[in-house]
Amino acid sequence: MMLQLPHVARAGRFKTLVAPLVAGSLSTSAKLRNAPPNFFTRDLSTTSWRPRLKMAEPTSPRAVRKYLQQSHDRIFENNKKWAEEMKKKKPEFFTDLSAGQAPDYLWIGCSDSRIPAEAITGLDPGEMFIHRNIANLVNNIDLNVMSVVNYAVRHLRVKHIVVCGHYGCGGVKAAMTPKDMGLLNPWLRNIRDVYRLHQDELDTLEGEAKYDRLVELNVHEQCRNVIKTAAVQQCWAENEFPVVHGWVFGFKDGLLKDLKFDHEGQLAEIQKIYDLTKDF
């Protein structure tokens, strides 16, 4: 089996060279045999991306160093092109950007590299405040996400808070695996608790349907966790915003699914126990 690794060609464009691939699965072999000749080619001088395999075990230190330098330089080349394109489209773009931010949206999403929040929502820099972690969790003892929520609500005055999960989430699947995950155990326990709360429903499902439903339920529970915060409750009581939404992204069609999270109904239910507005 062969894998193509990048190298620098003439004219400044990245092409590929062929190197041995470590032994893979039969399904991978079949994909390689049936793939078109340029299937794994990647032009690293552009921001476009095509399906490719991960880099195999290095054949030499020199090849690794070359690849690392190319993948590093590519970012700065792309950044320069992006800056030039933005200036052409809107000359005052960076002047406006440097003046400050006033986003309408707070996005709490998964760290998965395949979900660029601004790209899939069609928003520009400055329109969305973003926090990401494994499996898009909102944990009340995670100072990182709690600080983000507080700053976004109290200082940026966002109008919408979106918790966005995605089908095929590795964190959700890991949480459903009966195995010691080491350092990940306390983090994944939050997802396992979601499973426990909805075990009767989930136990009637199998395979991907079960994973997909847990992804949705996890998003729903994280939306509830957002509403439990003092910042959200107090800002809503005063201004009737922000509104909390639960969405799921699908890799198969690139579309966002609105789970129709009932912000006001859930807030009323939650405040029977978690009311943080009495002294506000």
N, C-alpha and C positions, 0 to 999 in steps of 0.2 A: 504494500500500500504506500502511496506517495502523498506528500503534503507540500504545498507551495509556500515558501517563506519569502518575505519581502526583501528586496535589495534595491539600491539606487541604480537607475539606468541613466543613459545619456538624456539630454534635454531636460534634466531636472525632474523627471516623473518616476514614481515608484512602480516597478513591475514585480515580477516574482521569479524565484528560482525553485527548483525541485529538490526536496530533501526527503530522506526516509521518515516515515511516520511510525510511531510505536504501534504495536499490535492493537487493533481496535475491534469493535463488535461486528457481527455479521451484517447488521442493519447499516452500519456506517460503510462497510465495504460495498454493499449494494448501492448506496447513494452515490458513492464515488464512481462506480462502474456506469451508472445511468446518467450522471451529471454531464452537462455540456462542457467542452474543453476549457472555457474561461470561468466556470462556476465558482472556483475558489480564488479567482484573481481579485485583488483589491487595489484600487488606485488610491494610495495614501496621500496624494496631493489634493484630494477633494474631500468634501464632507459627506459625499454619498457613501452608502454602505450596502454591501451585498452579503449573502450567506457565506460563511467561511468557518473552517475548523480552528480550534485552538492551536497555538503553536506547539509543535512536538518537543520532546526532550532535545535540547540543543546538540547539534552535531559538533560544534566547536565554540570555544569562548569568543572567537572573532565574530562568528555569525550572530551570537547573542548581542554583543556590543553594538554591532551594526544595526540590528533591529531596534534595540533600545534607543539609539541615537535618532533613528528615523522616526520612530513613534513619538519621541519627544519633540523633534523639530516640526513635525506635522501640525502640532497644536498651535505653535506660534505662526506658522504659515497661514493656517486657517483663520487665526485671530486677526492677522493683518488684512486678509481679504475681506473678512466680515466688517472690520472697522471702515475700510474703504467703501464697501457697498452701502453701509448705513449712511455715510456722509453724502454719497451720491443721491440716495433716496430722500434723505431729509438732512440738509446741511446743519440745522440747529439741534439735531438729535442728541449729541453729546453735551451740548450746553444745557439742554433740558434735563438730561440724565444727571448731570453733576449738581443740579439745583436741589435735589432731594427726591424722596419717594413718597407716593401716596397710593399704594395699591388697594384695590377693592377686595382682593381675595387673599386668604391664607390657605395654602395648600399643604396638607399633611399626607405625604405619600410614602410608598415603599422605596427603599434604596436601589431597587432593581434598575440596572443601567439602561434597560430598554424602554423606559417610560419618561421621556423628557417633558416635564410639565408644560412649559411654555409652548413647545412645538405641537403637542397634541390638542392644546386648547386654543391655539392661534393667538396667544397673547404676546406682547412685546416686553422687553426688559422694563422693570418698574411697575408692571401691572399686577404682579403676583408675588407675595411673600412666601417663601418655600421652606418647609422642614421635611426631611426624609429620614426614615430609619427602617430597620428590618421589620417587614409586615405591617407598616403604618400604624404603630401602636401609640396610644395616648395613655401613658402610665403616670399616675399622680405623684409618684416619687422619682420620676425622671425629670431632673431639673432642666435638662435641655429642652424638652418639648414644652414643659410648663412655662419656661422663660419665653419661648417663642409665642405661645398663645397669649401670655400676658402682654408682651410688647406689641404684638399685632393688634390686639383688641384695645388696650388702653392708650397706646401712643400712635399707632398707625391708623386706628379707627377703621379697620377693615369691615366691609359690609357682609361678606360671605366667608365661612370657614368650610373648606372641603376636605373630607377624609376620603382619600382615593386608594382603594386596593386594586389588585389585578388577579385575574384568573391564572392558574398555574404558579401561584406564589410559593417559592421555595421555603419560606419561613413557616407558612401554614402546613405544608407537607412535612416539614421536619418536626413540627409540634405534634403531628399525628403519628409519628414514628416512635414505637416503644423502645427507646434507646437513650442512654446517657449522652447528652450533648455537651457535657463539660461546662464551660463558661456561658454557653447559650441557655442552659437550663432555666435560670430565673427569668430570662427574657421570654422564652417560649412558653413558660408556665402561664403567661397572660392569655395566650391563644388556647392553651389546654383548658383554662378556666372557661373560655367562651364555649368550647366543646361541651364541657360539663353542664353549662347552663342550658344547652340546646341538645343534649344527648338523645332524648327521645326522638326528635325529628331526624337528627343526623344518622342515627342507627338504622333508619329505614332506607337509607341511600347507600349506594356502592360506587366504587371507582371514582372517576373524575367528577361525577355528579356530587359526590360527597365532599370532595375537596372544594369544588366551586361554591357549594352552599355554605361551607364554613368560611370561605373568603368573604361572602356577602354578610354573614352573621358577625364576623369579626369587624367589618367596617361599621355595621350598625352599633355594636357595643362601643367602639372607639368614638363614634359620634356622641353616644350617651356620656362617655367620659369627658368629652369636650364641654358638654352642657353642665357637668357637675362643677366646673371651675367658677370661682367667684367673679373673675373678670368677665366671662360671658354672661352670667346671670345678671350682674349689676349693669352692664352696658345695655343688655336687652331691656331691663326694667326702665331705664332712662330714655333709650333711643329706639327701641324695637329693632335693633340690629346688634350683632351680626346674626345671620341665619346659618344654621349648620346643615350641611348636605352630606350625603353618603353616595359615592360613585364607585364603579368598578370598571377598569380598563380591560379590554379583550385583545389579545395579541392576534387572534385569527382574523379579525376584521378592522382593528384599529379604532374601534368605537368605544365611547364612554357610555356606561349604563347608569342611569339615575335610579337609585334604589328607593326614591320617594320617601326619604326619612322625614317623619312628621316632627318638625322642630318644636312647634308650640305644644303639641300633644305630649311629646316626650318630656319637655320642660316641666309641664304641669305635673306629670307623674313623678319625675325625679325630685321635684321640690317638696314632695310630701316628706322626704327624708333628708335631702341634700340642699335645703333652702339656705342660701348664703346672702340673702338680700334683706333680712330683718333689720339689721342695724345700718343699712345703707341709706 
